[in-house]
Amino acid sequence: MPGRRRQDTGAHHRAGLSDGAPAGDRASESLMRVRLDALALALSLWASGHDGPAAFVQEPIEFGETYTIQSETLGEARTINVWVPPHPDEDPRAPYRVLYLIDGGTQQDWFHITGLAQLGALSWTFEPMVVVGIETDDRQNELTPEASDQRYSAAFPTSGGAADFRAFLIGEVKPFIEANFPVGEQSALIGESLAGLFVADTYLNSPDAFGDYLSISPSLWWDDKALGLQAARLMAANEYEGKRLFIAAADEGGTMQQAIDQLYKAAVEAGVEVHFDDLSATETHATIFHQAALHAFRLLYAEPPYDYGPTPWYLIEGGEPEPAQD
C-alpha cells in the first residue's frame, strides 16, 4: 500500500575546501564563519533581552506531498510526489488534468515544473493541473528501450528497462492517482532528455496511455536513432485520434537533431496533431526544459483571458476616482 510522508526538499551537497585550496579561499571562508557567528550571537542577545515571542519561528515550506509505492512490477519501493491545486472542492475547474512528470524527484525536475503548474492555477493563464512526479533511480535503465545496436548496450550496461518502468507507471502509479486525487480523464506525460526519450517511446508504443505527450529535448540519439527511424511504421500501426505530441529541441544538433526531425516528419505525414518548438537559437540542452514546458502549457492548455472589467481610473491618463457616495 502507498505510504504518505511530508515532503522533504533535501539538502544540496556542499563540497568542502580541499587541503590544497588557495589561502585566499580559506581566509574568505574563515571570515564568513566569523561574521555568521557574530550575527548569531547578536540575534541571540537581542532575543534574550525582549519579552514576548521568539525572534524567529522556523517551519518547512511544503510544496506537495510524497508517497511511497511498493511496486510489484519493479519489486521495490518507489517514490512519487503529488501536488494538487489549492481548494479543489471550491474550484469549478476541478476535477483536473493530471501531468505525469518523469524525473519528478525533489532533486530532479519537481520544483520548477510544479512551480509552473502553480503559476497556471494562480494566474488563470492556463489550466490548473495535478502534477505527479515519478522519481527515477537508474535513469540509464528506466528510461531507455532495449538497444539493438551492441555499441549502446555495451556502453550503457544497465540500459533497456523502459518497458518495465512504463508498466509501473501505467499499471500502478496511474490507478493510485485516479483513485485518490481530484483528476479527470485528461492526462499528459512530460519529460526532458532521457525522460523525453521515454515520452517519445511511450507515444509510439503505448499511445492509449495518455492524452498528451510532451517530449522536451528528447535523447533520440539512443540506439543510433532507432525511434526516429521506426516512427513512421509505429504510427501507421497505432491509433492516434485525440492524442497530441509536443516536441521541443535546443541546439544539440548531430544525430539527436536528425532523429528529432525524423519523428516530427513522420508525425506530420501521418496526419496526427503535433507541435514543434524550435528553441535552438536561445536554449541549450541544459536550459531548455523550463522554457519549453511553459510554452507547451500556454499552447495546449490556454485559458480564456481573464476579464478584469472596466479599466480603473488610475490606469487612465488624468483619471479621477469616482466621487464618494453619501
SEBA-696168 format. One line per field, with one value per atom (N, C-alpha, C): residue in three letters; x, y, z. Coordinates in pm, whole numbers, plus 50000, padded with zeros to 5 digits. Layout:
N
r = (ALA;...)
x = (X;...)
y = (Y;...)
z = (Z;...)
This chain:
326
r = (MET;MET;MET;PRO;PRO;PRO;GLY;GLY;GLY;ARG;ARG;ARG;ARG;ARG;ARG;ARG;ARG;ARG;GLN;GLN;GLN;ASP;ASP;ASP;THR;THR;THR;GLY;GLY;GLY;ALA;ALA;ALA;HIS;HIS;HIS;HIS;HIS;HIS;ARG;ARG;ARG;ALA;ALA;ALA;GLY;GLY;GLY;LEU;LEU;LEU;SER;SER;SER;ASP;ASP;ASP;GLY;GLY;GLY;ALA;ALA;ALA;PRO;PRO;PRO;ALA;ALA;ALA;GLY;GLY;GLY;ASP;ASP;ASP;ARG;ARG;ARG;ALA;ALA;ALA;SER;SER;SER;GLU;GLU;GLU;SER;SER;SER;LEU;LEU;LEU;MET;MET;MET;ARG;ARG;ARG;VAL;VAL;VAL;ARG;ARG;ARG;LEU;LEU;LEU;ASP;ASP;ASP;ALA;ALA;ALA;LEU;LEU;LEU;ALA;ALA;ALA;LEU;LEU;LEU;ALA;ALA;ALA;LEU;LEU;LEU;SER;SER;SER;LEU;LEU;LEU;TRP;TRP;TRP;ALA;ALA;ALA;SER;SER;SER;GLY;GLY;GLY;HIS;HIS;HIS;ASP;ASP;ASP;GLY;GLY;GLY;PRO;PRO;PRO;ALA;ALA;ALA;ALA;ALA;ALA;PHE;PHE;PHE;VAL;VAL;VAL;GLN;GLN;GLN;GLU;GLU;GLU;PRO;PRO;PRO;ILE;ILE;ILE;GLU;GLU;GLU;PHE;PHE;PHE;GLY;GLY;GLY;GLU;GLU;GLU;THR;THR;THR;TYR;TYR;TYR;THR;THR;THR;ILE;ILE;ILE;GLN;GLN;GLN;SER;SER;SER;GLU;GLU;GLU;THR;THR;THR;LEU;LEU;LEU;GLY;GLY;GLY;GLU;GLU;GLU;ALA;ALA;ALA;ARG;ARG;ARG;THR;THR;THR;ILE;ILE;ILE;ASN;ASN;ASN;VAL;VAL;VAL;TRP;TRP;TRP;VAL;VAL;VAL;PRO;PRO;PRO;PRO;PRO;PRO;HIS;HIS;HIS;PRO;PRO;PRO;ASP;ASP;ASP;GLU;GLU;GLU;ASP;ASP;ASP;PRO;PRO;PRO;ARG;ARG;ARG;ALA;ALA;ALA;PRO;PRO;PRO;TYR;TYR;TYR;ARG;ARG;ARG;VAL;VAL;VAL;LEU;LEU;LEU;TYR;TYR;TYR;LEU;LEU;LEU;ILE;ILE;ILE;ASP;ASP;ASP;GLY;GLY;GLY;GLY;GLY;GLY;THR;THR;THR;GLN;GLN;GLN;GLN;GLN;GLN;ASP;ASP;ASP;TRP;TRP;TRP;PHE;PHE;PHE;HIS;HIS;HIS;ILE;ILE;ILE;THR;THR;THR;GLY;GLY;GLY;LEU;LEU;LEU;ALA;ALA;ALA;GLN;GLN;GLN;LEU;LEU;LEU;GLY;GLY;GLY;ALA;ALA;ALA;LEU;LEU;LEU;SER;SER;SER;TRP;TRP;TRP;THR;THR;THR;PHE;PHE;PHE;GLU;GLU;GLU;PRO;PRO;PRO;MET;MET;MET;VAL;VAL;VAL;VAL;VAL;VAL;VAL;VAL;VAL;GLY;GLY;GLY;ILE;ILE;ILE;GLU;GLU;GLU;THR;THR;THR;ASP;ASP;ASP;ASP;ASP;ASP;ARG;ARG;ARG;GLN;GLN;GLN;ASN;ASN;ASN;GLU;GLU;GLU;LEU;LEU;LEU;THR;THR;THR;PRO;PRO;PRO;GLU;GLU;GLU;ALA;ALA;ALA;SER;SER;SER;ASP;ASP;ASP;GLN;GLN;GLN;ARG;ARG;ARG;TYR;TYR;TYR;SER;SER;SER;ALA;ALA;ALA;ALA;ALA;ALA;PHE;PHE;PHE;PRO;PRO;PRO;THR;THR;THR;SER;SER;SER;GLY;GLY;GLY;GLY;GLY;GLY;ALA;ALA;ALA;ALA;ALA;ALA;ASP;ASP;ASP;PHE;PHE;PHE;ARG;ARG;ARG;ALA;ALA;ALA;PHE;PHE;PHE;LEU;LEU;LEU;ILE;ILE;ILE;GLY;GLY;GLY;GLU;GLU;GLU;VAL;VAL;VAL;LYS;LYS;LYS;PRO;PRO;PRO;PHE;PHE;PHE;ILE;ILE;ILE;GLU;GLU;GLU;ALA;ALA;ALA;ASN;ASN;ASN;PHE;PHE;PHE;PRO;PRO;PRO;VAL;VAL;VAL;GLY;GLY;GLY;GLU;GLU;GLU;GLN;GLN;GLN;SER;SER;SER;ALA;ALA;ALA;LEU;LEU;LEU;ILE;ILE;ILE;GLY;GLY;GLY;GLU;GLU;GLU;SER;SER;SER;LEU;LEU;LEU;ALA;ALA;ALA;GLY;GLY;GLY;LEU;LEU;LEU;PHE;PHE;PHE;VAL;VAL;VAL;ALA;ALA;ALA;ASP;ASP;ASP;THR;THR;THR;TYR;TYR;TYR;LEU;LEU;LEU;ASN;ASN;ASN;SER;SER;SER;PRO;PRO;PRO;ASP;ASP;ASP;ALA;ALA;ALA;PHE;PHE;PHE;GLY;GLY;GLY;ASP;ASP;ASP;TYR;TYR;TYR;LEU;LEU;LEU;SER;SER;SER;ILE;ILE;ILE;SER;SER;SER;PRO;PRO;PRO;SER;SER;SER;LEU;LEU;LEU;TRP;TRP;TRP;TRP;TRP;TRP;ASP;ASP;ASP;ASP;ASP;ASP;LYS;LYS;LYS;ALA;ALA;ALA;LEU;LEU;LEU;GLY;GLY;GLY;LEU;LEU;LEU;GLN;GLN;GLN;ALA;ALA;ALA;ALA;ALA;ALA;ARG;ARG;ARG;LEU;LEU;LEU;MET;MET;MET;ALA;ALA;ALA;ALA;ALA;ALA;ASN;ASN;ASN;GLU;GLU;GLU;TYR;TYR;TYR;GLU;GLU;GLU;GLY;GLY;GLY;LYS;LYS;LYS;ARG;ARG;ARG;LEU;LEU;LEU;PHE;PHE;PHE;ILE;ILE;ILE;ALA;ALA;ALA;ALA;ALA;ALA;ALA;ALA;ALA;ASP;ASP;ASP;GLU;GLU;GLU;GLY;GLY;GLY;GLY;GLY;GLY;THR;THR;THR;MET;MET;MET;GLN;GLN;GLN;GLN;GLN;GLN;ALA;ALA;ALA;ILE;ILE;ILE;ASP;ASP;ASP;GLN;GLN;GLN;LEU;LEU;LEU;TYR;TYR;TYR;LYS;LYS;LYS;ALA;ALA;ALA;ALA;ALA;ALA;VAL;VAL;VAL;GLU;GLU;GLU;ALA;ALA;ALA;GLY;GLY;GLY;VAL;VAL;VAL;GLU;GLU;GLU;VAL;VAL;VAL;HIS;HIS;HIS;PHE;PHE;PHE;ASP;ASP;ASP;ASP;ASP;ASP;LEU;LEU;LEU;SER;SER;SER;ALA;ALA;ALA;THR;THR;THR;GLU;GLU;GLU;THR;THR;THR;HIS;HIS;HIS;ALA;ALA;ALA;THR;THR;THR;ILE;ILE;ILE;PHE;PHE;PHE;HIS;HIS;HIS;GLN;GLN;GLN;ALA;ALA;ALA;ALA;ALA;ALA;LEU;LEU;LEU;HIS;HIS;HIS;ALA;ALA;ALA;PHE;PHE;PHE;ARG;ARG;ARG;LEU;LEU;LEU;LEU;LEU;LEU;TYR;TYR;TYR;ALA;ALA;ALA;GLU;GLU;GLU;PRO;PRO;PRO;PRO;PRO;PRO;TYR;TYR;TYR;ASP;ASP;ASP;TYR;TYR;TYR;GLY;GLY;GLY;PRO;PRO;PRO;THR;THR;THR;PRO;PRO;PRO;TRP;TRP;TRP;TYR;TYR;TYR;LEU;LEU;LEU;ILE;ILE;ILE;GLU;GLU;GLU;GLY;GLY;GLY;GLY;GLY;GLY;GLU;GLU;GLU;PRO;PRO;PRO;GLU;GLU;GLU;PRO;PRO;PRO;ALA;ALA;ALA;GLN;GLN;GLN;ASP;ASP;ASP)
x = (50084;50000;50088;50045;50125;50136;50252;50271;50292;50245;50249;50336;50420;50501;50517;50548;50567;50688;50673;50779;50898;51015;51139;51216;51248;51317;51459;51514;51651;51751;51876;51982;52075;52113;52209;52345;52417;52551;52642;52718;52812;52953;53035;53172;53260;53338;53428;53553;53627;53753;53855;53930;54034;54154;54246;54366;54450;54432;54512;54443;54337;54265;54353;54338;54417;54393;54498;54488;54379;54360;54255;54118;54095;53965;53945;54053;54040;54017;54083;54065;53924;53873;53736;53635;53658;53567;53572;53692;53705;53637;53655;53592;53440;53388;53244;53192;53265;53221;53220;53321;53326;53206;53174;53060;52929;52912;52790;52779;52892;52890;52853;52908;52878;52731;52677;52537;52448;52481;52402;52406;52523;52536;52453;52460;52385;52235;52188;52046;52003;52090;52058;52048;52142;52140;52017;51984;51866;51740;51727;51607;51597;51710;51707;51666;51685;51651;51512;51432;51297;51195;51091;50981;50896;50814;50725;50779;50726;50763;50907;50962;51099;51110;51233;51255;51222;51246;51225;51151;51062;50995;51017;51076;51111;51013;50961;50875;50914;50901;50935;50834;50880;50791;50743;50613;50557;50509;50551;50512;50476;50360;50318;50342;50315;50331;50401;50474;50550;50483;50477;50418;50518;50516;50598;50506;50534;50456;50544;50495;50565;50527;50616;50585;50604;50498;50508;50583;50564;50630;50781;50827;50971;51031;50946;50996;51068;51028;51092;51002;51034;50959;51004;50907;50937;50867;50927;50879;50809;50691;50625;50588;50581;50541;50414;50324;50195;50166;50128;50083;49943;49854;49715;49689;49627;49592;49513;49530;49462;49310;49244;49097;49023;49054;48984;48834;48791;48648;48570;48641;48576;48603;48682;48726;48635;48564;48476;48551;48684;48762;48800;48778;48805;48693;48719;48847;48947;49074;49180;49244;49308;49402;49517;49578;49692;49815;49924;50051;50147;50190;50287;50427;50508;50642;50746;50816;50927;51051;51131;51237;51172;51070;50992;51031;51157;51204;51233;51244;51268;51408;51499;51631;51641;51527;51522;51440;51335;51260;51131;51113;50986;50950;51039;51001;50978;51063;51046;50928;50898;50780;50652;50651;50533;50511;50619;50605;50529;50551;50474;50326;50298;50158;50093;50167;50116;50090;50176;50156;50026;50001;49878;49754;49757;49643;49623;49734;49728;49683;49732;49710;49595;49543;49437;49480;49608;49656;49655;49670;49648;49587;49532;49452;49529;49461;49523;49538;49635;49659;49720;49690;49759;49891;49999;50129;50171;50211;50261;50405;50498;50639;50683;50730;50780;50931;50983;51127;51196;51298;51376;51498;51545;51662;51779;51773;51873;51814;51838;51778;51822;51948;52001;51919;51873;51791;51645;51589;51444;51389;51472;51421;51461;51536;51581;51519;51469;51427;51550;51528;51639;51704;51836;51910;51941;51922;51960;52105;52156;52295;52384;52475;52558;52648;52678;52760;52694;52562;52489;52471;52436;52420;52552;52663;52794;52836;52808;52847;52758;52634;52538;52483;52560;52528;52398;52346;52220;52098;52118;52009;51904;51791;51690;51571;51548;51438;51314;51302;51189;51054;51046;50917;50867;50956;50916;50876;50952;50921;50787;50758;50630;50516;50539;50436;50406;50509;50491;50409;50443;50373;50226;50200;50063;49981;50042;49968;49957;50047;50046;50030;50108;50100;49967;49930;49806;49683;49664;49546;49545;49662;49668;49625;49673;49638;49489;49438;49298;49202;49247;49161;49166;49268;49289;49295;49289;49305;49199;49172;49065;49107;49126;49169;49059;49054;48959;49025;48970;49020;49136;49159;49265;49399;49499;49630;49739;49857;49972;50097;50193;50323;50430;50520;50623;50758;50863;50998;51098;51220;51327;51450;51524;51646;51613;51672;51634;51487;51434;51290;51209;51262;51197;51198;51308;51313;51204;51189;51085;50946;50923;50793;50768;50868;50853;50831;50903;50889;50749;50696;50561;50457;50477;50385;50378;50492;50497;50449;50470;50440;50318;50278;50161;50079;50032;49966;49837;49774;49650;49672;49796;49823;49791;49816;49797;49735;49688;49631;49734;49822;49924;50063;50156;50294;50386;50455;50541;50685;50750;50884;50983;51053;51141;51286;51348;51487;51516;51438;51449;51581;51636;51765;51743;51694;51663;51786;51904;52027;52038;51961;51971;51953;52036;52030;52038;52127;52153;52024;51949;51828;51714;51711;51614;51470;51432;51292;51253;51344;51315;51295;51377;51367;51242;51195;51077;50946;50954;50836;50724;50756;50652;50580;50655;50594;50505;50552;50474;50348;50357;50238;50134;50179;50085;50014;50078;50023;49934;49934;49859;49755;49665;49560;49597;49592;49635;49526;49404;49296;49284;49279;49269;49400;49510;49641;49718;49797;49876;50022;50110;50254;50317;50392;50465;50613;50691;50835;50907;51008;51092;51238;51315;51456;51541;51659;51755;51861;51985;52090;52178;52126;52212;52273;52192;52243;52277;52356;52405;52296;52324;52229;52101;52112;51994;51895;51943;51854;51801;51885;51839;51720;51730;51622;51497;51515;51400;51330;51407;51349;51272;51327;51259;51125;51124;51000;50896;50938;50844;50791;50878;50836;50734;50760;50667;50531;50531;50405;50326;50395;50327;50268;50345;50298;50185;50183;50075;49948;49955;49837;49794;49884;49850;49873;49818;49839;49977;50062;50199;50237;50311;50360;50511;50584;50730;50775;50851;50902;51053;51097;51240;51303;51378;51445;51596;51640;51784;51861;51793;51862;51888;51814;51825;51856;51833;51845;51945;52005;52091;52017;52081;52020;52001;52086;52079;51974;51931;51843;51702;51676;51552;51427;51437;51316;51213;51254;51158;51086;51165;51106;51012;51054;50972;50844;50854;50734;50633;50680;50590;50524;50601;50544;50435;50463;50367;50238;50251;50132;50047;50114;50040;49974;50038;49984;49869;49891;49795;49683;49710;49615;49574;49578;49548;49406;49392;49261;49220;49091;49048;49102;49135;49186;49090;49145;49062;49000;48872;48801;48811;48892;48912;48808;48716;48616;48667;48597;48638;48778;48848;48981;48970;49044;49034;49091;49045;49080;49230;49302;49444;49530;49473;49545;49513;49435;49396;49464;49530;49598;49498;49528;49440;49314;49306;49185;49157;49033;48990;48907;48920;48835;48690;48602;48459;48432;48340;48305;48252;48285;48236;48084;48022;47876;47836;47733;47683;47609)
y = (49880;50000;50125;50231;50353;50410;50461;50530;50676;50761;50905;50968;51060;51132;51276;51362;51503;51515;51600;51613;51687;51629;51689;51735;51862;51913;51863;51807;51757;51869;51831;51930;51915;52025;52021;51978;51899;51858;51979;51989;52101;52045;52081;52032;52123;52063;52142;52179;52273;52312;52201;52170;52069;52128;52037;52084;52171;52152;52231;52357;52399;52520;52642;52741;52864;52929;52994;53058;53162;53232;53334;53276;53155;53090;53052;52998;52959;53080;53191;53312;53367;53363;53411;53327;53195;53107;53135;53155;53184;53315;53416;53545;53532;53456;53436;53368;53268;53199;53293;53378;53474;53567;53615;53706;53637;53513;53440;53413;53377;53355;53482;53595;53723;53760;53734;53762;53676;53548;53459;53504;53545;53592;53718;53812;53937;53911;53823;53792;53723;53636;53568;53666;53760;53861;53951;53986;54072;54001;53874;53799;53779;53756;53732;53855;53973;54096;54147;54070;54113;54012;54065;53980;53944;53844;53808;53691;53670;53552;53559;53444;53437;53519;53560;53644;53572;53439;53364;53235;53200;53071;53004;52887;52818;52705;52701;52593;52556;52428;52388;52441;52467;52504;52375;52355;52234;52265;52183;52202;52065;52017;51885;51783;51660;51550;51433;51358;51244;51114;51021;50890;50781;50673;50557;50445;50394;50283;50159;50052;49924;49861;49870;49828;49678;49611;49470;49454;49548;49540;49549;49645;49669;49593;49541;49465;49547;49672;49760;49878;49949;50069;50185;50261;50375;50499;50614;50742;50821;50875;50971;51094;51206;51332;51382;51439;51484;51625;51711;51847;51866;51917;51943;52092;52156;52298;52323;52440;52466;52471;52426;52433;52368;52244;52181;52167;52159;52146;52272;52386;52513;52559;52483;52525;52465;52549;52496;52424;52443;52378;52234;52193;52055;51964;51834;51764;51809;51790;51849;51751;51809;51734;51689;51575;51530;51522;51580;51583;51488;51384;51289;51333;51365;51420;51312;51271;51177;51254;51192;51264;51365;51320;51409;51405;51369;51374;51516;51535;51669;51719;51631;51672;51662;51648;51641;51760;51735;51845;51881;51832;51851;51997;52073;52207;52304;52301;52404;52374;52247;52217;52235;52190;52210;52358;52435;52580;52641;52590;52638;52603;52483;52445;52536;52569;52660;52798;52841;52969;52967;52858;52849;52856;52786;52789;52927;52996;53128;53237;53230;53340;53315;53194;53159;53179;53166;53180;53047;52936;52804;52714;52604;52517;52474;52467;52407;52258;52198;52055;51994;51870;51793;51745;51762;51717;51595;51491;51369;51349;51364;51346;51205;51134;50998;51005;50979;50986;50868;50897;50790;50759;50638;50594;50572;50466;50439;50485;50610;50667;50591;50548;50473;50347;50285;50165;50198;50285;50305;50382;50459;50549;50510;50402;50362;50229;50221;50091;50005;49875;49786;49828;49827;49867;49746;49762;49657;49674;49794;49824;49792;49696;49649;49758;49859;49968;50033;50047;50116;50027;49901;49811;49787;49791;49774;49900;50016;50142;50176;50128;50156;50023;49954;49814;49793;49895;49875;49920;49956;50014;49910;49961;49874;49842;49915;49882;49967;50041;50134;50063;49943;49873;49841;49799;49770;49898;50004;50131;50185;50168;50212;50129;49999;49914;49958;49998;50052;50180;50269;50397;50378;50298;50281;50191;50085;49985;50008;50092;50112;50259;50347;50488;50549;50530;50590;50546;50417;50378;50438;50450;50512;50658;50731;50873;50888;50810;50822;50786;50702;50660;50755;50839;50915;51067;51117;51261;51314;51446;51504;51523;51410;51416;51361;51415;51368;51270;51262;51167;51221;51352;51411;51398;51352;51330;51365;51392;51425;51364;51334;51281;51376;51416;51512;51466;51493;51463;51526;51539;51604;51515;51522;51445;51296;51210;51069;51051;51137;51132;51171;51262;51296;51179;51101;50978;50881;50868;50781;50827;50957;51011;50974;50995;50962;50812;50731;50585;50542;50605;50573;50617;50733;50782;50685;50633;50546;50404;50357;50218;50197;50299;50288;50416;50455;50586;50600;50489;50497;50534;50532;50552;50693;50793;50934;51008;51130;51211;51296;51359;51447;51395;51415;51370;51488;51532;51650;51602;51592;51536;51650;51685;51802;51758;51810;51780;51630;51545;51401;51344;51251;51189;51081;51123;51028;50979;51021;50962;50816;50779;50645;50536;50434;50317;50360;50454;50503;50549;50634;50698;50600;50490;50383;50432;50511;50554;50645;50734;50820;50740;50637;50554;50467;50429;50343;50421;50552;50633;50616;50623;50613;50479;50371;50237;50224;50272;50260;50345;50464;50548;50487;50419;50353;50236;50178;50060;50093;50218;50257;50363;50386;50487;50610;50728;50850;50957;50919;51016;51070;51201;51264;51273;51230;51238;51357;51420;51535;51513;51547;51534;51673;51709;51835;51801;51850;51825;51958;51966;52086;52044;52127;52097;52220;52197;52304;52299;52331;52344;52220;52101;51983;51943;51944;51907;51759;51723;51588;51484;51362;51252;51277;51354;51384;51467;51572;51655;51578;51493;51413;51325;51261;51173;51252;51369;51455;51495;51530;51566;51448;51327;51208;51186;51202;51185;51289;51413;51519;51498;51462;51439;51324;51218;51104;51145;51229;51274;51360;51451;51537;51453;51359;51276;51182;51144;51057;51135;51267;51349;51359;51327;51338;51482;51516;51652;51659;51741;51755;51902;51942;52079;52072;52158;52159;52297;52300;52424;52427;52505;52515;52624;52583;52677;52674;52629;52612;52744;52854;52983;53040;52992;53054;52956;52826;52732;52621;52569;52451;52334;52218;52100;52122;52201;52224;52327;52412;52524;52514;52419;52421;52386;52300;52236;52335;52426;52517;52602;52658;52745;52666;52548;52468;52421;52385;52342;52455;52576;52691;52713;52703;52717;52612;52488;52380;52404;52446;52469;52582;52688;52801;52766;52680;52641;52541;52436;52326;52349;52427;52437;52582;52667;52809;52830;52921;52963;53091;53118;53247;53362;53474;53588;53627;53655;53691;53829;53842;53969;54050;54154;54239;54351;54359;54463;54595;54706;54837;54876;54951;54998;55093;55068;55156;55294;55391;55531;55556;55484;55511;55459;55385;55343;55431;55536;55628;55762;55814;55943;56050;56116;56220;56168;56039;55980;56028;56018;56058;55946;55926;55825;55869;55772;55802;55881;55980;56054;55960;55990;55909;55918;55806;55803;55835;55923;55956;55838)
z = (50000;50000;50000;49935;49934;50074;50107;50233;50209;50299;50277;50384;50341;50437;50392;50484;50448;50357;50255;50158;50217;50193;50239;50117;50112;49994;49986;50094;50091;50103;50118;50130;50012;49954;49845;49898;49819;49857;49861;49967;49980;49983;49889;49885;49968;50060;50143;50067;50120;50058;50078;49976;49988;50059;50102;50170;50079;49948;49856;49810;49877;49836;49854;49769;49784;49919;49970;50101;50103;49992;49987;50009;49951;49971;50116;50179;50319;50407;50375;50454;50439;50316;50294;50369;50369;50441;50591;50645;50788;50824;50741;50766;50762;50667;50660;50785;50834;50956;51075;51085;51195;51188;51069;51054;51089;51045;51077;51226;51290;51435;51508;51463;51528;51510;51391;51366;51455;51467;51551;51696;51744;51882;51904;51809;51823;51827;51741;51740;51868;51920;52046;52161;52168;52274;52260;52138;52116;52162;52122;52159;52309;52377;52521;52599;52542;52611;52582;52508;52472;52523;52582;52623;52500;52513;52404;52325;52206;52127;52081;52045;51995;51867;51838;51722;51592;51588;51465;51495;51406;51412;51277;51280;51156;51129;51008;50963;50821;50786;50649;50548;50428;50318;50253;50249;50189;50048;49955;49815;49757;49797;49757;49866;49835;49930;49862;49942;49892;49934;49841;49868;49829;49902;49870;49823;49705;49648;49644;49700;49691;49558;49462;49326;49309;49265;49231;49098;49008;48878;48890;48969;48983;49100;49188;49301;49405;49420;49518;49548;49656;49692;49604;49553;49467;49520;49491;49542;49432;49465;49377;49460;49394;49457;49389;49468;49414;49462;49368;49401;49344;49427;49387;49399;49301;49314;49442;49503;49630;49617;49721;49734;49617;49584;49471;49494;49620;49648;49611;49604;49573;49430;49355;49223;49116;49040;48936;48825;48820;48715;48749;48873;48914;48863;48837;48851;48745;48777;48698;48599;48500;48418;48509;48477;48556;48466;48515;48443;48512;48442;48495;48451;48549;48525;48551;48447;48461;48507;48593;48667;48760;48832;48918;49064;49095;49232;49277;49408;49461;49427;49393;49347;49194;49130;48984;48932;48859;48796;48867;48989;49059;49081;49142;49186;49071;48969;48865;48773;48748;48666;48747;48871;48955;48983;48988;49003;48886;48766;48651;48665;48715;48737;48841;48945;49047;48987;48896;48828;48747;48677;48600;48687;48801;48892;48953;48977;49041;48944;48821;48725;48628;48625;48531;48386;48357;48219;48146;48218;48160;48265;48219;48306;48431;48544;48662;48638;48701;48683;48808;48832;48934;48874;48947;48899;48979;48909;48971;48925;49017;48986;49017;48916;48936;48943;49061;49082;49013;48936;48874;48959;48945;49021;48925;48849;48745;48612;48576;48455;48331;48331;48217;48193;48299;48287;48260;48341;48344;48225;48158;48055;47914;47898;47765;47723;47599;47548;47518;47503;47472;47340;47339;47220;47133;47003;46910;46864;46874;46838;46958;46940;47051;47108;47032;47086;47206;47200;47306;47428;47407;47522;47592;47518;47581;47656;47598;47662;47781;47778;47886;47937;48021;48056;48132;48200;48274;48194;48069;47989;47952;47900;47842;47928;48037;48127;48111;48001;47985;47987;47932;47928;48068;48156;48295;48368;48346;48412;48362;48235;48179;48238;48256;48316;48459;48532;48668;48664;48572;48560;48524;48422;48373;48463;48514;48587;48737;48794;48938;48978;48917;48955;48910;48784;48735;48814;48840;48919;49059;49122;49255;49249;49150;49137;49106;49015;48974;49087;49180;49290;49409;49417;49540;49523;49401;49380;49283;49287;49204;49059;48989;48850;48760;48639;48540;48444;48324;48226;48145;48149;48068;48138;48063;48123;48024;48077;47994;48056;47971;48013;47965;48055;48019;48071;47993;48035;47941;47990;47913;47908;47799;47780;47772;47856;47854;47888;47975;48005;47882;47800;47674;47577;47578;47500;47546;47678;47734;47691;47690;47646;47499;47414;47272;47252;47327;47320;47361;47466;47512;47409;47350;47247;47129;47089;46971;47000;47123;47154;47243;47319;47407;47401;47282;47269;47349;47387;47463;47609;47655;47798;47844;47759;47797;47680;47709;47603;47531;47609;47553;47589;47497;47516;47490;47595;47587;47598;47482;47472;47451;47558;47556;47536;47432;47401;47417;47350;47372;47321;47396;47361;47255;47140;47034;46960;47002;46952;46996;47100;47158;47051;47060;46971;46824;46799;46664;46594;46665;46611;46584;46660;46631;46633;46735;46743;46627;46590;46476;46348;46330;46211;46211;46330;46341;46349;46362;46393;46290;46162;46059;46066;46083;46090;46213;46327;46450;46446;46388;46377;46285;46182;46090;46157;46258;46324;46443;46488;46608;46576;46672;46658;46741;46679;46747;46752;46729;46736;46879;46892;47023;47098;47037;47101;47045;47132;47089;47128;47035;47058;47050;47155;47158;47168;47073;47070;47079;47163;47170;47157;47088;47068;47094;47150;47174;47064;47100;46999;46988;47025;47033;46899;46793;46662;46651;46549;46533;46517;46561;46547;46626;46733;46813;46732;46668;46587;46467;46408;46295;46333;46449;46493;46531;46591;46622;46492;46390;46261;46201;46216;46164;46234;46367;46443;46401;46391;46354;46212;46119;45981;45974;46049;46050;46105;46208;46268;46171;46103;46005;45892;45841;45730;45772;45900;45949;45977;45977;45999;46144;46238;46380;46425;46540;46591;46656;46601;46652;46651;46753;46764;46787;46716;46729;46776;46883;46941;46921;46824;46792;46877;46978;47068;47049;46932;46909;46911;46884;46880;47019;47118;47251;47364;47345;47456;47425;47532;47525;47588;47583;47645;47795;47855;48000;48039;47945;47981;47923;47838;47759;47838;47939;47993;48045;48130;48192;48088;47996;47893;47802;47760;47669;47738;47865;47938;47947;47975;47980;47844;47737;47603;47579;47619;47598;47676;47801;47883;47825;47781;47724;47591;47516;47386;47400;47478;47485;47584;47689;47799;47830;47728;47749;47800;47895;47947;47874;47862;47806;47890;47828;47905;48017;48131;48247;48224;48254;48236;48365;48361;48478;48488;48393;48397;48340;48365;48312;48361;48278;48316;48435;48543;48660;48629;48705;48677;48682;48771;48790;48675;48582;48463;48342;48363;48257;48283;48182;48197;48240;48353;48405;48469;48495;48551;48693;48733;48866;48927;49057;49122;49122;49133;49141;49269;49262;49384;49491;49612;49724;49731;49757;49770;49914;49926;50060;50119)
